[in-house]
Amino acid sequence: MVWSEEEIDLLKKEYPIRGDHTLSKIIPKSPNAIRIKASRLKIRKKSAIIRESLKLNDLVLPLF
């Protein structure tokens, strides 16, 4: 998957505060592709984003 310079710049600027799912609506890449690219570029989410993601995951009910 090829990333443009504009997409990489946007990833560097927005990933720490928005996270992968929100950015996948802006950058035409999957949340997984965004996480992998951010990891390779050593870009981290801010702790508030991580905490919010954990809260949302807790709201998902199991299918069984």
matplotlib code that plots the C-alpha trace (Angstrom):
import matplotlib.pyplot as plt

x = [0.0, 1.5, 1.2, 1.5, 3.5, 0.2, -1.2, 2.0, 2.0, -1.7, -0.9, 1.9, -0.2, -3.6, -2.9, -1.8, -5.1, -7.6, -6.6, -7.0, -10.7, -11.3, -8.4, -9.6, -12.6, -10.2, -7.3, -8.5, -6.8, -8.1, -7.6, -5.2, -3.1, -3.1, -1.9, 0.9, 2.1, 2.0, 3.9, 6.6, 7.0, 7.0, 3.9, 2.0, -1.6, -2.0, -3.2, -6.6, -7.3, -6.1, -8.4, -11.4, -10.7, -10.7, -14.0, -15.6, -14.4, -15.9, -19.3, -19.3, -21.4, -20.2, -22.0, -22.3]
y = [0.0, 3.3, 6.4, 9.9, 12.6, 14.4, 11.3, 10.8, 14.4, 14.1, 10.9, 12.5, 15.5, 13.8, 10.2, 11.2, 13.1, 11.3, 7.6, 5.1, 4.7, 8.5, 8.9, 6.0, 8.2, 11.0, 9.0, 6.2, 3.5, 0.9, 1.4, -1.5, 0.1, 3.3, 1.6, -0.2, 2.9, 4.9, 2.1, 2.1, 5.8, 5.6, 7.8, 7.1, 8.0, 10.4, 8.6, 10.3, 8.7, 5.3, 5.6, 6.6, 3.6, 1.3, 2.7, 2.2, -1.4, -2.1, -1.1, -3.8, -6.7, -10.3, -12.2, -15.4]
z = [0.0, -1.1, 1.1, -0.3, 1.5, 2.2, 3.9, 6.0, 7.0, 8.1, 9.9, 11.9, 12.8, 13.5, 14.7, 18.2, 18.8, 16.6, 16.4, 13.7, 13.3, 12.9, 10.5, 8.4, 7.5, 6.3, 4.8, 2.4, 4.4, 6.8, 10.6, 10.6, 7.8, 9.7, 13.0, 11.1, 9.4, 12.6, 14.4, 11.7, 12.0, 15.8, 16.2, 19.3, 20.4, 23.3, 26.5, 26.4, 23.0, 24.4, 27.4, 25.2, 23.0, 26.0, 27.2, 23.8, 23.7, 27.1, 25.7, 23.0, 24.1, 23.4, 20.7, 22.9]

ax = plt.figure().add_subplot(projection="3d")
ax.plot(x, y, z, "-o")
ax.set_aspect("equal")
plt.show()
